[in-house]
Amino acid sequence: MQKIPFDILNLQGDGYHLLVHVNLFEQDFKMVIDTGASKTVLDKSTLLHSGIPEEKFQNTDILSTGLGTNSMQSFMLEIPVLKVGSWQHHNFLAAVLDLSSINFAYEQMNLDPVIGVLGGDIFSKYGAVINYANQTLTLRDRKINSK
């Protein structure tokens, strides 16, 4: 099991986001821990600005729902190694969407952008435990057996 520290970000009286440090494509980023997200999602624009070529994105022909829309074009991207703190996952397939609305909101609050959201696909498979008091996200090293 890996205990990963996270930061609690106060959104100026409008709630809180939990931010965790991640590394993908050998670059460091921050992601939002989002227990309401069914899948881990990366921001297309941030990926492109980080030097990830668009040719690596796999078109899904699926329109994603959430984030205030049900008609957002989505892509998939295979990440050779996704590191979340001391935890890592090899050959991880993440969704890629336009998350500019999140990063625009962060910009309005003078906050650094995020690469995306860490979602339920990881939390459910690796038995995630979020401890607010200790500000840690615990993930198992191996997938849990699901029924």
N, C-alpha and C positions, 0 to 999 in steps of 0.2 A: 504494500500500500504506500502511496505517496501523498504526503501532506503538502499542499501547495498554498502559499500565502496569496491573499488577494487584498485589494484596496477597496474600501467603501467610499464611493463618490457621492457626496450630497449634491443633488441637482437643484440647488437654490430653493429649497422648500417644496419641490415638486416630486419628491421621492428620492430613491437611491439606485445607483447602479453598482454592481460588483465588477471590478476590473482585475484581470489576471494577465500576467506577462506570458507571452507565447513566442515561439520561434518557429518560423517556417521558411523554407528556401534560404536557410542560414541567415535570416534577418529577424530582428526583434520587433515585436509589436505588442499592443494591448488588445484584449478582447473583453467583451461584456459576457459575464456569466448569465445566461438567460434560460431559466428553468421552463419558461413558457414556449421556447422555440423547439420545435420538433426535431430540427436538424441544425447542425453547425453550418453557419453561413459566412462567407467572406465577401468583402466589398470589392466589386469589379474595378472601380476607379483606383482604389488604393493599391490593388495588385498590379495594375498597369503602371502606375507611378513608381512602383517598387522594382520595375524591370521584368515582371513576369509577362512574357509575350502572350498576346491574345490567342495565338494558335494553340496554346496549351488548354484553352477552355473548350470543353465538350458541350456542344449545343444539345439541349434536352428536348426541345419542342414542347416543353411543359410551361404553363403559365403558373407562377407561384402565387399563393395567397398570403395574406398577412401584411404588416407594415402599412395598413390603410388602403390596400389595393388587392385585387384578385386577378390582375392581368400583367404581372411583371415577368418579363422574359428571364429565364434562369439558365444557368450553365452548371457544369460539374467540372471540378479540377482535382486531379490526383496530386496529393502532397506526399513526396517521398518520406519525410519525417515531420510529424507535428509534435513539437515539444510544448508542454504546458508545465511550467516550472520544471520539476525533476522528472515528471511523467512523460512518456513518449509513446507515439503510435506510428507505425510504419505503413506506408501506402494507404493513407487515409483519403477517402473520397468526400470532398466538401462541396456544398452548393455555392454558387457564385451569383450574387444579385447586386442590384444597385442599392447600396445602403447610404446614399448621399444624404437622405433626410436625417439619419442619425448623426452623421458627421457634421452636417450643417447646424444641428441643434447644439452639438458640442462646441463648434466654432463660436456660436453666439454667446456661449458661456465662457469663452476663452480657455477651452479645454483642448487637449491634444486629440486628434482623431483616433479611431479604433479600426482594426482590420476586419472586425466582424463580431459575431456572437457565437459563443460556445453553447451548444444545445443538447437536447435530450438524447440524441443518438449516442453521444459519449456518456452522458450521465447514467442512462439506463443500462448500458452494456458494461460499464465499469463501476457500478455500485456507488455513485457519487454521494458524498455527505458534505453538506455545507454547514460550517460552524461559524455563525456570526460572532460569537463571543471571542473566539480565537482567531477570527478572520482567516480560516483555512478551508480549502476545498480538498477533500480526500478522494482519490481515485485508486481503484485496485490496479495492480499490474497486469492482471489477466481478466478476460471477459468473465462475467458471472454466468452461471448456468441459468437460462430462462426456460420456463415451462411452455 
